[in-house]
Amino acid sequence: MKTLREWRALRLLSTKALAAKAGVSNKTIVELENGRGLPIFRTIARISAALDVPPGEIAEFAAAIATRGGVTDVPDIGTDTSK
């Protein structure tokens, strides 16, 4: 399993480029890569989608998912499940 930094490097993205692509702040990317903070599911989904990698394949996200209740399937942020 690769880290967020490793996946970002494989995709040849800077922290700023990944942040823009995922719709999160650069600070969020930097903090996650440095092991600070626990991302919420929406952030996990956005960054995973931007990298085109399942959330469970990113080490920091797998740990966060396990900590937040063991959810293994992060819903698509564009899906309205309230209907």
C-alpha positions as CSV (number, residue, x, y, z in Angstrom):
1,M,0.0,0.0,0.0
2,K,1.4,3.4,-1.0
3,T,1.2,6.6,0.9
4,L,-0.6,9.7,-0.3
5,R,2.8,11.3,-1.1
6,E,3.8,8.3,-3.1
7,W,0.6,8.3,-5.1
8,R,0.9,12.0,-5.7
9,A,4.4,11.6,-6.9
10,L,3.4,8.7,-9.2
11,R,0.8,11.0,-10.8
12,L,3.5,13.7,-11.2
13,L,1.4,16.2,-9.2
14,S,2.6,18.9,-6.8
15,T,0.7,19.4,-3.6
16,K,-0.9,22.5,-5.1
17,A,-2.0,20.7,-8.3
18,L,-3.5,17.8,-6.3
19,A,-5.3,20.2,-4.0
20,A,-6.8,22.1,-7.0
21,K,-7.8,18.9,-8.7
22,A,-9.4,17.6,-5.6
23,G,-11.1,20.8,-4.5
24,V,-9.3,21.0,-1.2
25,S,-6.7,23.3,0.2
26,N,-3.0,22.8,-0.3
27,K,-2.7,22.9,3.5
28,T,-5.0,19.8,3.7
29,I,-2.7,17.9,1.4
30,V,0.5,18.9,3.2
31,E,-1.0,18.1,6.6
32,L,-2.2,14.7,5.5
33,E,1.1,13.8,4.0
34,N,2.8,14.8,7.2
35,G,0.5,12.7,9.3
36,R,-1.4,15.5,10.9
37,G,-5.1,15.3,11.1
38,L,-7.7,12.7,10.3
39,P,-9.6,13.4,7.0
40,I,-13.3,13.3,6.8
41,F,-14.9,10.9,4.2
42,R,-15.7,13.7,1.8
43,T,-12.0,14.7,1.7
44,I,-11.0,11.1,1.3
45,A,-13.4,10.7,-1.6
46,R,-12.2,13.9,-3.3
47,I,-8.5,13.2,-3.1
48,S,-8.9,9.5,-4.0
49,A,-11.0,10.5,-7.1
50,A,-8.4,13.2,-8.1
51,L,-5.7,10.5,-7.9
52,D,-7.9,7.8,-9.5
53,V,-7.0,5.4,-6.7
54,P,-9.5,3.6,-4.4
55,P,-9.5,5.1,-0.9
56,G,-8.4,1.8,0.7
57,E,-5.2,1.8,-1.4
58,I,-3.9,5.1,0.2
59,A,-2.3,4.3,3.5
60,E,-3.4,7.4,5.4
61,F,-7.0,6.9,4.1
62,A,-7.2,3.2,5.0
63,A,-6.1,4.2,8.5
64,A,-8.7,7.0,8.7
65,I,-11.5,4.8,7.4
66,A,-10.7,2.1,10.0
67,T,-10.5,4.7,12.8
68,R,-13.8,6.3,11.7
69,G,-15.8,3.1,12.0
70,G,-14.4,0.6,9.5
71,V,-16.3,1.8,6.4
72,T,-14.5,0.3,3.4
73,D,-16.6,1.8,0.6
74,V,-16.6,5.6,0.5
75,P,-19.7,6.9,-1.3
76,D,-19.3,9.0,-4.4
77,I,-19.6,12.6,-3.3
78,G,-21.8,13.4,-6.4
79,T,-24.4,10.8,-5.4
80,D,-27.6,12.0,-3.7
81,T,-28.5,9.2,-1.3
82,S,-31.3,11.2,0.4
83,K,-34.0,10.0,-2.1
